[in-house]
Amino acid sequence: MDSDRASGTEGYGEQAPILLIRYEERTFEQEHGDAVEFFPREPCSIIDIGAGTGRDAGHFAGFGHRVLAVEPTREMREPAMALHPESSIEWMDDSLPELAKVLSRGETFDVVNFNAVWMHLDEAQRERGMENVAKLCHPGTRMFFTLRHGRVPRGRRMFDVTGAETVALAKPYGLTPIFELTEDSIDADNLAKGIRWTRLVLEQQ
């Protein structure tokens, strides 16, 4: 593994060709389940942190949203840029927990999206990460998490992060939960392994 890789991205560069196919096969609605109804319908500004193949970013762009897609793994980011060349998507190489490049812009967003990202951070990184992502919010900002529970795939780095812990970390920054649901994976292989997902939506007060 390349020592320059951002902490938490282990395994993704090596598996990128397979993951690019697998992730793009799933629809946005399948991935986000009942949380879909909490995404804004009117055009707004969205930051997609850990954008992966750009599936979510492409969906957002299709609805007229302006998207900053942040993806630190080059083997994912470069093919994703080709898959989703929409002019309303800006791609950036940056990573949690610091998000130094993102924060240097001094922007806030209407939506902060973490799809299958947050559980790659250890406890200290989650604390630091929440402090930083809170700076991207303004009143009314919605923050979306999908958290994976269960067996960690070989070569990956993951932690079993609960919705309750995430809510507690966010509370000091004025972020409160408006939706939370934990359910079985829709992927047949993961379902057989007992993988579950928590979908959590927070809103800045």
N, C-alpha and C positions, 0 to 999 in steps of 0.2 A: 504494500500500500504506500502511496506517495505521502511522505511526512508533511507535505504542505496542505493536505486536505483539512478542511474545517472540522473541528470536533463534532461528532454526531453524524457525519456524512459517510462514515466507514461502510464500504461495500457497495455504495451506489455507483461509483465510477466504473468498477469492475463489472457490475451487472447491468449497466445502462442499456445495452442493446435489447436485452430481454424486457427490462422494465418499460422502455419506451413503447413497446408493443402492448404489454399488459395494461399499463395505465391508460393508454389512449382507447382501449377497447371499452372501458367503463364510461358511462355517461355521467355528467355532472349530477344529475338527479339521483342516480344509483349511489354515487359516492357520498352525497350529503343528506340523503334521506329526508326526514321530516324537517330538518333544519333549513331546507331550501326556501321555505316560505318567509324566512327572516332576512333573506338577502334583498336589498333595495331593488325596485323595478325601474325607477327613474335613473337616468345616467348620473353617475357619481364617481368619486375617486376611490380606487381600491389598491391596497398593497397586498400582494400574494407572496408570503415569505416561505421559502422552500418550494418554489413554483414547479419544480420537477420537469415534466414533459410539456408543461404549459396548457394542459387540458382545461384547468379552471380559468386561467388567464384568457384563453381563447373564448371560453363561454362568456366571460364577463365582457370582453370586447365586442362580442356579437350582440350584446344588449346596449351598446353605446357607452359603456363605462370606460374611464381612463385607468389603465392598469400599470403599476410598477411591479414587475415580476422579478423577484430576488431569488437567485439560485446559485449556490457556491460551487456546485460540481460541474466542471467544464463539460464532461462527457454527457451530462444531461442537458445543460444549458444550450450548447451550440446546436444540437439536433432540434431542441424545442424551438429555438428561434426560426429554424427553417420550417418546422411544422406549423408554427403560428406567427406568420410575418405581419400581422395586422399593425397598422401604423399607430393605433391607440395603445399598443403594448410597448413599454420600455423595459428592456432587460438589464439587469445589474448583477454583478458578481459581488456578493456580500453575504455575511453569515451572522447568525445568533451566536452568543448572546449580545455581542457589542453593537452590531449593525452600524458600524462607524460611518460608512459611506452614506447610508440612508439618512442617519441622524444629522449629518453635516449639511443636508439640504434644508433642514428646518421646516419640513412639511408635516401636515397632518392629513389624515385620510378618513373617508366616511366608513370604510370597511377595512379591517385587518384580518387576513385569512391565513390560518395555519392548518393546512390539510396534511395530517399524518407527519407532523414535524416536531411538535412540542415534546413528545416522549423520547426524543433522541438526546435531550439535554439532561445532565445530572442535576442534583438538587441546587447546588450553588449557581449553576448556569441558568436554571429556571428562575431563581430569585433575581439575578442580574438581568436576565432577558425580560422579565416582566417590568422591571424598572425602566428599561429602555423602550419597550414597545408602548408603554403607557404615554410616552412622549409623542407618539404618532397619533394620539387620539384627541378629539375635541368633543364637546357635548353632543351626544347622539351617535358617536362612532360605535359600530358594532364589531365585535371581535369573535371570530369563528374558530373553534378547535375541533379536530378529530383526534382522539387519543386511543391508541391500540393497546389491548390487554391480551396477555398470553405468551406463548413460546416465542423467543427471539430468534429470527432467522440467522443461520450461520453467517458469520462475517459482518453482522450488523451490531450496532450499539443502541440499546433501547432500555428504558426504565418503565416500570408499571406506574404511570402517573394517573391519579384519580381526578375526577371532576371536582370533588370537594377540595382537594389541595389547590387546584388551579383557581377556583373561586376565592379561596382564602388569600392566595398570593395577590390576586387582582383587587381585592376589596380596598386596601389602603389607597389605591389610585382612583377610586370612584367608579370602578367597573363592577357592575352587578349582573347576576345571571337572569336571563329572560327565557332560556330554554336549555334543557339537559335531558338526554336519553341515552341509555346504554343498551345495546342489542347485539345479536350475533352477526358475524361477518356474512356478507352476501356472496363472498368467494367460496366456491365449493371446497377447495383444498384447505383454506383457512378455517372454514366451518368445521371440517373434520378434525382439525387440530385444536378446536375449542377457542379460536380467536374471537374476541368481542371488541366492539368499538363504542366509545362514548362520544357523542356529539354535543358540544357545549357552545352556547352563544352568550356573550356578555355585552353589556351596553354601558357606555360612558355617560354618567349622570351630569 
